[in-house]
Amino acid sequence: MNRELGQVYKVHTNKYFVKINDKLVQCDARGLLKIKGEGILVGDFVEVEKTTIVKVLDRKNRFIRPSVSNVDCVVAVISPEPRPDYFLLDKLLVNADKENVESIIVVNKSDIDAVLFEEIRAEYLNTNVKMFSVSSKSGQGIDELKQFLVGKLSVFAGQSAVGKTSITNAMFSLQLKTGDLSQKIVRGKHTTTRSEIFECENIKIIDSPGFAVIDADVELNDLKIFYPEYLEVSGECKFRGCSHVSEPNCKVKELVENGILSKKRYERYVQIYKEIQSRRINYEKD
């Protein structure tokens, strides 16, 4: 029986919407595929017989939160409201780097606060992460962002209510449902309930549910290599393999103390390091 190659654009319970030859086809899947490995994810390339997925092709990368695959770019979206979660942002960048995926920072709602972009740029000055200042309301910066994303499958990730869906609407002239920020609790209401690929003008975007917490999905000794500003100077540390946490004569700590590297970002690095360390200790106990 002939098989056709397609890409999973949306998953809803046990139904998979697969793009095959420019047509979106609703498919089911062989039972084993649903439980084998991580199941079937948005972004997966699959082989289809009639309307049944019979094989999931090897992935070039895979993310846990959001649960997607074969991504070319992680778009970390932040905004003045809700206030940026820098721990979440740092972990998104680490996880993207671990999967060899390009990452960018998009600061939305520049129409209500232009200062935040400068704050973010200063905080991540030495990381070489590309940054965009946009407003989904006024359209500022949207065209520049679109040009950058052409030819890529990009996943929008970040807290709820930062405007991921609003940016998607502005880019593609869509009318996807968006939620208002809860003024009472100052955090976003979830409006996107599942990941889905939207495509227009040779741009593919995965609009994903908002979330507040993720783990840095790396080994303890590898964390430092995903901080480019630390990696660049690590050869000047006294001890080879310096973790930049507890060792003396650490070049990273020296640069932090002298105000050359961000103190706040370093403090978050230490906390993330200790989180990974704690998880490993608990795993070994189990």
C-alpha positions as CSV (number, residue, x, y, z in Angstrom):
1,M,0.0,0.0,0.0
2,N,1.3,3.5,-0.9
3,R,2.5,5.7,1.9
4,E,2.5,9.5,1.9
5,L,4.9,11.7,3.8
6,G,3.4,14.5,5.9
7,Q,4.0,16.7,9.0
8,V,1.8,16.7,12.1
9,Y,0.3,20.2,12.5
10,K,-2.1,19.6,15.4
11,V,-2.9,16.9,17.9
12,H,-6.3,16.6,19.5
13,T,-7.0,13.6,21.8
14,N,-6.5,10.7,19.5
15,K,-6.8,12.6,16.2
16,Y,-3.8,13.9,14.3
17,F,-4.0,16.6,11.7
18,V,-1.3,16.0,9.1
19,K,-0.2,18.3,6.3
20,I,0.1,16.1,3.2
21,N,0.7,17.8,-0.2
22,D,-0.7,21.1,0.9
23,K,-3.8,19.5,2.4
24,L,-4.6,19.0,6.1
25,V,-5.8,15.5,6.6
26,Q,-7.3,14.2,9.8
27,C,-5.6,10.9,10.8
28,D,-5.6,8.3,13.4
29,A,-2.5,6.2,14.4
30,R,-1.5,2.6,15.0
31,G,-1.9,1.9,18.7
32,L,1.8,1.2,19.3
33,L,2.9,4.6,17.9
34,K,0.8,6.4,20.5
35,I,2.8,5.0,23.4
36,K,6.1,4.3,21.8
37,G,8.8,6.8,22.9
38,E,7.1,10.2,23.4
39,G,4.1,9.4,21.2
40,I,3.3,11.6,18.2
41,L,4.1,15.3,18.6
42,V,3.3,18.4,16.7
43,G,6.2,18.9,14.2
44,D,6.7,15.2,13.7
45,F,7.2,13.9,10.1
46,V,5.2,10.8,9.6
47,E,4.3,8.2,7.0
48,V,0.6,7.8,6.3
49,E,-1.4,5.0,4.7
50,K,-4.8,6.3,3.7
51,T,-5.7,8.2,6.9
52,T,-3.6,6.2,9.4
53,I,-0.1,7.2,10.7
54,V,2.1,4.1,10.4
55,K,5.5,5.5,11.1
56,V,7.1,8.5,12.9
57,L,10.4,9.5,11.3
58,D,13.5,10.3,13.3
59,R,13.4,13.7,14.9
60,K,16.2,16.2,14.7
61,N,15.2,17.6,18.1
62,R,12.4,17.3,20.6
63,F,11.2,19.6,23.5
64,I,9.2,18.6,26.6
65,R,7.6,21.9,27.3
66,P,6.1,22.8,24.9
67,S,5.9,19.2,23.6
68,V,7.0,19.7,20.0
69,S,9.6,18.4,17.6
70,N,11.8,19.3,14.5
71,V,11.9,23.0,15.5
72,D,14.3,25.4,13.7
73,C,13.9,28.4,16.2
74,V,12.6,28.9,19.7
75,V,10.9,32.3,20.1
76,A,11.0,33.3,23.8
77,V,8.2,35.9,24.2
78,I,8.2,38.3,27.2
79,S,6.3,41.5,28.0
80,P,6.0,44.2,30.6
81,E,2.8,42.5,31.9
82,P,3.0,39.9,33.3
83,R,6.5,40.8,34.5
84,P,9.2,38.7,32.9
85,D,10.1,35.4,34.5
86,Y,13.8,35.4,33.9
87,F,14.3,31.9,35.3
88,L,11.8,30.6,32.6
89,L,13.6,32.6,29.9
90,D,17.1,31.3,30.9
91,K,15.8,27.7,30.9
92,L,14.2,28.2,27.5
93,L,17.5,29.4,26.1
94,V,19.4,26.5,27.7
95,N,17.1,23.9,26.4
96,A,17.1,25.3,22.9
97,D,20.9,25.4,22.9
98,K,21.0,21.8,24.1
99,E,18.9,20.8,21.1
100,N,21.1,22.8,18.8
101,V,18.2,25.1,18.0
102,E,18.5,28.8,17.4
103,S,16.7,31.0,20.0
104,I,15.6,34.6,19.9
105,I,13.9,36.9,22.5
106,V,10.9,38.9,21.5
107,V,9.8,41.7,23.8
108,N,6.1,42.3,23.1
109,K,3.9,45.3,24.1
110,S,6.5,47.9,23.3
111,D,3.7,50.4,22.9
112,I,3.2,50.4,26.7
113,D,6.8,50.0,27.8
114,A,9.9,50.7,25.7
115,V,12.2,50.5,28.7
116,L,11.9,46.7,29.2
117,F,13.6,46.0,25.8
118,E,16.7,47.9,27.0
119,E,16.7,46.1,30.3
120,I,16.6,42.7,28.5
121,R,19.3,43.7,26.0
122,A,21.6,44.7,28.9
123,E,20.9,41.4,30.8
124,Y,21.7,39.2,27.8
125,L,24.3,41.5,26.1
126,N,27.0,38.8,26.1
127,T,24.9,35.9,25.0
128,N,24.6,36.8,21.3
129,V,20.9,36.0,21.4
130,K,19.1,38.0,18.7
131,M,16.3,40.3,20.2
132,F,13.2,42.0,18.7
133,S,11.1,44.7,20.1
134,V,7.5,44.4,18.8
135,S,3.9,45.5,19.5
136,S,1.2,43.2,18.3
137,K,-1.2,46.1,18.8
138,S,0.6,48.8,16.8
139,G,2.4,46.5,14.4
140,Q,5.9,47.8,15.4
141,G,8.6,45.4,14.6
142,I,6.3,42.7,13.3
143,D,7.6,42.9,9.7
144,E,11.2,42.6,10.9
145,L,10.3,39.5,12.9
146,K,8.4,38.0,10.0
147,Q,11.5,38.4,7.7
148,F,13.7,36.6,10.2
149,L,11.3,33.7,10.6
150,V,10.9,33.0,6.8
151,G,11.7,29.4,6.0
152,K,11.7,28.3,9.6
153,L,9.5,26.2,11.9
154,S,9.5,28.3,15.0
155,V,7.8,27.6,18.4
156,F,6.5,30.6,20.4
157,A,7.0,29.9,24.1
158,G,6.7,31.8,27.3
159,Q,4.3,32.8,30.1
160,S,0.5,33.1,29.5
161,A,-0.7,36.6,28.4
162,V,2.6,37.8,27.1
163,G,1.0,38.0,23.6
164,K,2.2,34.9,21.7
165,T,-1.2,34.4,20.0
166,S,-1.6,38.2,19.5
167,I,1.8,38.2,17.6
168,T,0.7,35.3,15.5
169,N,-2.5,37.2,14.7
170,A,-0.6,40.3,13.8
171,M,1.8,38.4,11.6
172,F,-0.8,36.4,9.7
173,S,-3.9,38.6,10.0
174,L,-5.7,35.9,11.9
175,Q,-8.4,36.1,14.5
176,L,-7.3,33.5,17.0
177,K,-8.8,33.8,20.4
178,T,-6.7,35.7,22.9
179,G,-7.2,36.3,26.6
180,D,-7.0,39.4,28.7
181,L,-4.6,39.7,31.5
182,S,-6.2,39.1,34.9
183,Q,-5.7,42.4,36.7
184,K,-6.7,40.9,40.0
185,I,-3.9,38.3,40.1
186,V,-1.6,39.8,37.5
187,R,-1.0,36.6,35.6
188,G,-2.3,35.3,32.3
189,K,-5.3,33.2,31.7
190,H,-4.5,30.2,29.4
191,T,-6.1,30.7,26.0
192,T,-4.1,28.3,23.9
193,T,-4.9,24.8,25.1
194,R,-2.7,22.8,22.7
195,S,0.2,23.3,20.3
196,E,-0.7,23.9,16.7
197,I,1.3,24.9,13.5
198,F,0.1,28.0,11.6
199,E,1.6,28.6,8.2
200,C,1.7,31.6,5.9
201,E,4.2,33.3,3.6
202,N,6.7,30.5,4.0
203,I,6.6,30.9,7.8
204,K,5.6,28.1,10.1
205,I,4.8,29.0,13.7
206,I,3.9,26.7,16.6
207,D,1.6,28.6,18.9
208,S,1.9,26.7,22.2
209,P,0.1,26.9,25.6
210,G,1.6,29.3,28.2
211,F,3.4,27.8,31.2
212,A,5.1,29.1,34.2
213,V,7.7,26.4,35.1
214,I,10.1,24.2,33.2
215,D,13.3,22.4,34.1
216,A,16.6,23.0,32.5
217,D,16.8,19.6,30.7
218,V,20.6,19.2,30.9
219,E,23.2,17.3,32.9
220,L,24.7,19.1,35.8
221,N,28.3,19.3,34.4
222,D,27.0,20.5,31.1
223,L,25.0,23.5,32.3
224,K,27.9,26.0,32.0
225,I,28.5,25.2,28.3
226,F,25.0,26.7,27.5
227,Y,26.1,30.1,28.9
228,P,28.2,31.5,26.1
229,E,29.5,34.4,28.1
230,Y,30.9,31.9,30.7
231,L,32.2,29.5,28.1
232,E,34.2,32.2,26.5
233,V,36.3,32.9,29.6
234,S,36.2,29.5,31.3
235,G,39.8,28.8,30.1
236,E,40.9,31.6,32.5
237,C,39.5,29.8,35.6
238,K,42.1,28.2,37.9
239,F,40.5,24.8,37.9
240,R,39.8,22.9,34.7
241,G,36.1,22.0,34.5
242,C,35.2,24.8,36.9
243,S,31.5,24.9,37.6
244,H,31.6,28.6,38.3
245,V,29.7,28.0,41.6
246,S,32.0,27.0,44.5
247,E,35.6,27.0,43.1
248,P,38.1,29.7,44.0
249,N,39.9,31.8,41.4
250,C,36.9,31.6,39.0
251,K,37.1,34.0,36.1
252,V,33.3,34.1,35.7
253,K,32.8,35.1,39.4
254,E,35.5,37.7,39.0
255,L,33.7,39.3,36.0
256,V,30.4,39.2,37.8
257,E,31.9,40.9,40.9
258,N,33.4,43.6,38.6
259,G,30.1,44.2,37.0
260,I,31.2,43.0,33.5
261,L,28.8,40.0,33.5
262,S,25.2,40.3,34.8
263,K,25.0,39.6,38.5
264,K,21.3,38.7,38.4
265,R,21.8,36.2,35.5
266,Y,24.7,34.6,37.4
267,E,22.6,34.3,40.6
268,R,19.9,32.5,38.5
269,Y,22.6,30.3,37.0
270,V,23.6,29.2,40.5
271,Q,20.0,28.5,41.4
272,I,19.4,26.5,38.3
273,Y,22.7,24.6,39.0
274,K,21.4,23.7,42.5
275,E,18.0,22.6,41.1
276,I,19.7,20.2,38.7
277,Q,22.0,19.0,41.5
278,S,19.0,18.4,43.8
279,R,17.2,16.5,41.2
280,R,20.2,14.2,40.6
281,I,20.6,13.6,44.4
282,N,16.9,12.7,44.7
283,Y,17.2,10.4,41.6
284,E,20.1,8.6,43.1
285,K,18.3,8.1,46.4
286,D,15.3,6.5,44.5
